[in-house]
Amino acid sequence: MDLKTFVCNIAYSPFGNKLVSLVGGQRWYAELHVRSEKKKLLANAKKEFEKESALGTFDDYKKALEKHWVSYSEYANQYEFYRKPEEERDEYVSRLKMAYFYWRYAPGVAKSVFRNKTMFLKAFNKYIHRKWLYAPESSFEDYEQLVTSFDCIVKPCDGKLGKGVFKIFKDADHNDDRKVYESCVKNRMLVEQCIVACDELKAFHPQSLNTIRVVTIANQEKACVFSGVFRTGVGESVVDNSHKGGVSVQINVENGIVETDGANTSGERFVCHPDSGIVFKGFKIPQWNDVVATCCEAAKQSRNPITGWDVVVNNHGEVEFIEANYGPDMDMMQTRYNAGAKKKIFGLIKEYCGIEMK
């Protein structure tokens, strides 16, 4: 175990979490992170404004960064702040503002479970219907049996944004299995049986597992879903992550029907999926009521205030968890609706967590 993992295990234990909260460590950590991130955002924006294609002005961006904590991407592409008057800008909550909330208020014990995919699979095994193994804790024989029996997806145990993910096909040439296994052990990879989505979700882009991001806010007594996003891959990508070029649409949380066109993080809009041609608006998410009930049940157990659950309805009609994020971004929801959600989000935080956000 490396030093970073050792320190995190102590800090994110029940005792460590209480100690950090008692001395105000989470607040210090959050405020220091915000200062650091603002400097990075300003430096990145400066590079963008050196290009002729930059939108808005650098002085205007600096004002928006100081007051609203927005990145250049949010300012120029996602929320188009450069076009908006101040009263409209104030309706949005930035990624950094939400990150501050997560850094300060998400309990360490929840962070450890959601950061480590192996811990997540164990903690929420009730909602996991696939076979999997963690390479460093598995024999080569177990690994080989899994990858020759099923198509598998391989991902870093603590990865994010779809980085480092690849597939192993059961019918492929397995002459290099030993070499791949050793690489998986060295890089702390998780190997999972590929989930087959139900036909309705799969049809949009068969090359990737098209998932549903369900955002809950909860305490131990109650939970609700306040955002639902359907995400699809594009082209040859095996992941649907928006940071890998995926297209996503917003779901009406009351009835499970898609009510926006698709969009990606570059601000491009799509009436139909760019590959399959299926129209997004009006699509009904299968078994939406089951999806909501399952996520709310898990949210109350998680002890985490706001969670982004990545789920799918598989080909057996089961609601299955892929993974979850203890600090989900709100950019997808605000981008798809082209409207800010700060008032709604901060209102729910006050209702469920008793915390006044500004």
C-alpha positions in Angstrom: 0.0 0.0 0.0 1.5 3.4 -1.0 1.6 6.4 1.4 -1.3 8.2 -0.4 -3.6 5.2 0.0 -2.6 4.8 3.6 -3.3 8.4 4.5 -6.6 8.4 2.7 -7.7 5.2 4.4 -7.1 6.8 7.8 -8.7 10.2 6.8 -11.7 8.5 5.3 -12.3 6.1 8.2 -15.2 6.8 10.6 -12.7 8.1 13.2 -10.7 10.1 10.7 -13.8 11.7 9.3 -15.0 12.8 12.7 -11.5 14.2 13.6 -11.2 16.1 10.3 -14.7 17.6 10.8 -14.0 18.5 14.4 -10.9 20.5 13.6 -12.5 22.2 10.6 -10.2 20.4 8.2 -12.8 20.0 5.5 -13.5 23.7 5.4 -9.8 24.6 5.1 -9.3 21.9 2.5 -12.2 23.2 0.4 -11.2 26.9 0.6 -7.6 26.1 -0.3 -8.7 24.0 -3.2 -10.9 26.9 -4.5 -8.1 29.3 -4.4 -5.8 26.9 -6.2 -8.5 26.0 -8.8 -9.3 29.7 -9.5 -5.6 30.3 -10.4 -5.6 27.3 -12.7 -8.9 28.4 -14.4 -7.5 31.9 -14.9 -4.3 30.6 -16.4 -6.2 28.3 -18.8 -8.6 31.1 -19.8 -5.6 33.4 -20.6 -4.4 30.8 -23.1 -7.8 30.7 -24.7 -8.0 34.4 -25.0 -4.7 34.5 -26.8 -6.5 32.7 -29.6 -8.5 34.6 -32.2 -11.4 32.3 -31.8 -11.9 33.2 -28.1 -15.4 34.3 -27.2 -16.1 37.3 -24.9 -13.3 39.3 -23.3 -10.6 38.4 -20.8 -11.7 41.2 -18.4 -15.3 40.1 -18.5 -14.2 36.5 -17.9 -12.1 37.6 -14.9 -15.2 39.2 -13.4 -17.3 36.1 -14.1 -14.6 33.9 -12.5 -14.4 36.0 -9.4 -18.2 36.1 -8.8 -19.4 32.9 -10.3 -16.3 30.6 -10.3 -16.8 29.5 -13.9 -14.2 27.9 -16.2 -13.6 29.3 -19.7 -15.6 26.3 -21.1 -18.6 27.3 -19.0 -18.2 31.0 -19.8 -17.8 30.5 -23.6 -19.4 27.2 -24.6 -21.6 25.5 -22.1 -23.5 28.4 -20.5 -22.5 31.2 -22.9 -21.9 33.7 -20.1 -20.3 36.0 -22.6 -23.8 36.6 -24.1 -25.7 36.8 -20.8 -26.5 39.7 -18.5 -25.6 39.5 -14.8 -29.0 38.5 -13.6 -29.0 35.4 -15.9 -25.5 34.5 -15.0 -26.5 34.4 -11.3 -29.0 31.6 -12.1 -26.2 29.1 -12.8 -24.1 27.1 -10.4 -20.5 26.3 -11.6 -18.6 23.1 -11.3 -16.2 24.7 -8.9 -19.0 26.0 -6.7 -20.4 22.4 -6.5 -16.9 21.0 -5.9 -16.6 23.3 -2.9 -19.8 21.8 -1.5 -18.5 18.3 -2.0 -15.0 19.0 -0.6 -16.5 20.6 2.5 -19.6 18.6 3.2 -19.3 15.1 1.6 -18.3 12.7 4.4 -14.9 11.1 4.0 -16.2 7.6 4.6 -18.6 8.1 1.6 -15.8 9.5 -0.6 -13.6 6.4 0.0 -16.4 4.1 -1.2 -17.3 6.1 -4.3 -13.7 6.8 -5.3 -12.7 3.2 -5.2 -14.7 1.1 -7.7 -13.9 -2.2 -6.0 -15.2 -0.8 -2.6 -18.3 0.5 -4.5 -19.0 -2.9 -6.0 -18.8 -4.6 -2.6 -20.8 -1.9 -0.8 -23.6 -2.0 -3.3 -23.5 -5.6 -4.4 -27.3 -5.8 -4.1 -27.5 -3.8 -7.3 -24.6 -5.6 -9.2 -25.6 -8.4 -11.5 -22.3 -9.0 -13.3 -19.1 -10.9 -12.6 -16.0 -8.9 -11.8 -12.5 -9.1 -10.3 -9.9 -6.8 -9.0 -6.7 -7.9 -10.8 -4.2 -7.3 -7.9 -6.3 -9.6 -5.7 -7.0 -12.2 -8.3 -5.0 -15.1 -9.8 -4.2 -15.3 -13.5 -6.4 -18.4 -13.7 -9.4 -16.5 -12.4 -8.6 -13.6 -14.8 -8.3 -15.9 -17.8 -11.6 -17.7 -17.0 -13.4 -14.4 -16.8 -12.0 -12.9 -20.1 -12.5 -16.1 -22.0 -16.1 -16.6 -20.8 -17.4 -13.1 -21.3 -16.6 -9.9 -23.2 -15.1 -7.7 -20.5 -14.5 -4.0 -19.8 -11.3 -3.0 -18.1 -10.9 0.2 -16.1 -8.7 1.8 -13.5 -9.9 1.1 -10.0 -9.9 4.8 -9.1 -10.2 6.2 -12.6 -12.6 8.9 -13.9 -13.8 10.6 -17.0 -13.5 7.3 -19.0 -9.7 7.4 -19.0 -7.8 4.2 -19.4 -10.9 2.1 -20.3 -10.7 -0.7 -22.8 -12.5 -3.9 -23.8 -11.4 -7.5 -24.0 -13.4 -9.8 -26.2 -13.9 -13.4 -25.3 -13.6 -14.6 -28.9 -10.4 -12.6 -29.5 -6.9 -14.1 -29.7 -5.8 -14.7 -26.0 -2.1 -15.4 -26.6 -1.2 -12.2 -24.7 -3.5 -12.9 -21.7 -0.6 -13.3 -19.3 1.0 -10.0 -20.4 -2.4 -8.1 -20.2 -3.1 -9.6 -16.8 0.3 -8.5 -15.4 -0.4 -5.0 -16.7 -3.8 -5.0 -15.0 -2.2 -6.0 -11.7 0.5 -3.3 -12.0 -2.0 -0.6 -12.9 -4.7 -1.7 -10.3 -7.3 -2.5 -12.9 -10.8 -3.7 -12.4 -12.1 -6.3 -14.9 -15.8 -6.6 -15.3 -18.2 -8.7 -17.4 -19.6 -6.4 -20.0 -23.2 -5.5 -19.3 -25.7 -5.9 -22.1 -28.2 -3.1 -22.0 -31.9 -3.6 -22.8 -32.7 -3.3 -26.5 -34.2 0.2 -26.2 -31.0 1.7 -24.7 -28.6 -0.3 -26.8 -30.2 0.8 -30.1 -28.8 4.4 -29.8 -25.1 3.3 -30.0 -24.4 -0.5 -29.7 -20.6 0.0 -29.4 -20.9 1.5 -25.9 -22.9 0.9 -22.8 -25.4 3.8 -22.8 -26.1 4.7 -19.3 -28.4 6.8 -17.2 -26.9 9.3 -14.7 -29.4 9.7 -11.9 -28.6 12.5 -9.3 -30.1 12.1 -5.9 -30.1 14.3 -2.8 -30.7 12.4 0.4 -30.4 12.1 4.1 -31.0 8.9 6.1 -34.8 9.4 6.2 -35.6 10.6 2.7 -34.2 10.9 -0.8 -35.3 12.3 -4.2 -34.1 12.4 -7.7 -33.6 15.9 -9.1 -31.8 15.2 -12.3 -31.7 12.4 -14.8 -29.5 12.3 -17.9 -29.3 9.6 -20.6 -25.8 9.3 -22.1 -24.6 7.7 -25.3 -21.3 7.1 -26.9 -20.5 8.2 -30.4 -18.3 6.8 -33.2 -16.0 3.9 -32.2 -15.9 4.9 -28.5 -16.7 2.1 -26.0 -17.7 4.6 -23.3 -20.5 7.1 -23.2 -18.7 9.7 -21.0 -19.3 13.3 -22.1 -15.6 14.0 -21.6 -14.9 11.4 -24.3 -17.2 13.1 -26.8 -20.4 11.4 -25.8 -23.8 12.9 -26.3 -26.3 13.3 -23.5 -29.9 14.4 -23.0 -32.0 15.4 -20.1 -34.8 13.2 -18.7 -37.9 14.6 -17.1 -37.6 13.1 -13.6 -41.4 12.9 -13.1 -42.2 10.6 -16.1 -38.8 9.4 -17.5 -39.3 10.9 -20.9 -36.3 12.7 -22.7 -37.3 16.3 -23.1 -34.2 17.9 -24.6 -32.0 17.5 -27.7 -28.6 15.9 -27.3 -25.5 18.0 -26.5 -21.8 17.4 -25.8 -19.3 19.4 -23.8 -18.3 21.4 -26.8 -21.8 22.9 -27.0 -22.9 21.1 -30.1 -26.6 20.1 -30.3 -28.1 17.0 -31.8 -31.8 16.4 -32.6 -30.9 12.8 -33.5 -28.0 10.5 -32.4 -25.2 11.3 -34.8 -24.6 7.6 -35.7 -27.9 5.7 -35.3 -30.1 8.6 -36.3 -32.6 7.9 -33.4 -34.5 11.0 -32.3 -33.8 11.9 -28.7 -36.8 13.9 -27.6 -39.8 11.8 -26.6 -37.8 8.7 -25.9 -39.1 6.9 -22.8 -36.5 5.5 -20.4 -37.4 1.8 -19.7 -38.5 1.0 -16.2 -38.0 4.6 -15.0 -40.0 4.1 -11.8 -37.7 1.2 -10.9 -34.6 3.3 -11.7 -35.8 6.1 -9.4 -36.8 3.7 -6.5 -33.5 1.8 -6.7 -31.3 5.0 -6.7 -33.3 6.5 -3.8 -33.0 3.4 -1.8 -29.2 3.3 -2.2 -28.9 7.1 -1.6 -30.4 6.8 1.9 -27.9 4.0 2.7 -24.9 5.9 1.3 -24.8 8.7 3.9 -23.7 11.0 1.0 -25.8 14.2 0.5 -25.6 14.4 -3.3 -24.7 11.3 -5.5 -24.6 10.7 -9.2 -25.5 7.1 -9.9 -24.6 5.6 -13.2 -27.1 2.9 -13.9 -28.5 0.8 -16.8 -31.5 -1.4 -17.4 -29.8 -4.6 -18.5 -31.1 -7.2 -21.0 -32.7 -9.1 -18.1 -34.8 -6.1 -17.1 -32.7 -5.5 -14.0 -31.7 -2.0 -12.8 -27.9 -2.4 -12.5 -25.4 0.1 -11.0 -22.2 0.7 -13.0 -20.5 3.1 -10.5 -21.4 6.3 -8.7 -19.9 9.7 -8.1 -20.0 11.4 -4.7 -19.6 14.8 -6.4 -21.6 15.0 -9.6 -21.3 18.0 -11.9 -24.5 20.0 -12.7 -23.2 21.1 -16.1 -25.1 18.5 -18.1 -28.4 19.5 -16.6 -27.9 23.2 -17.1 -26.4 22.9 -20.6 -29.2 20.7 -21.8 -32.0 23.0 -20.6 -29.9 26.1 -21.4 -31.0 27.4 -18.0 -29.4 27.7 -14.6 -30.4 25.4 -11.7 -28.7 27.1 -8.8 -31.9 28.1 -7.0 -33.3 24.6 -7.2 -30.1 22.9 -6.2 -29.4 25.2 -3.3 -33.0 24.9 -2.1 -32.7 21.1 -2.0 -29.4 21.3 -0.2 -31.0 23.5 2.5 -34.1 21.1 2.8 -32.1 17.9 2.9 -28.8 18.9 4.5 -29.7 22.1 6.5 -26.9 23.9 4.8 -27.3 27.5 3.4 -25.3 27.8 0.1 -24.7 31.2 -1.5 
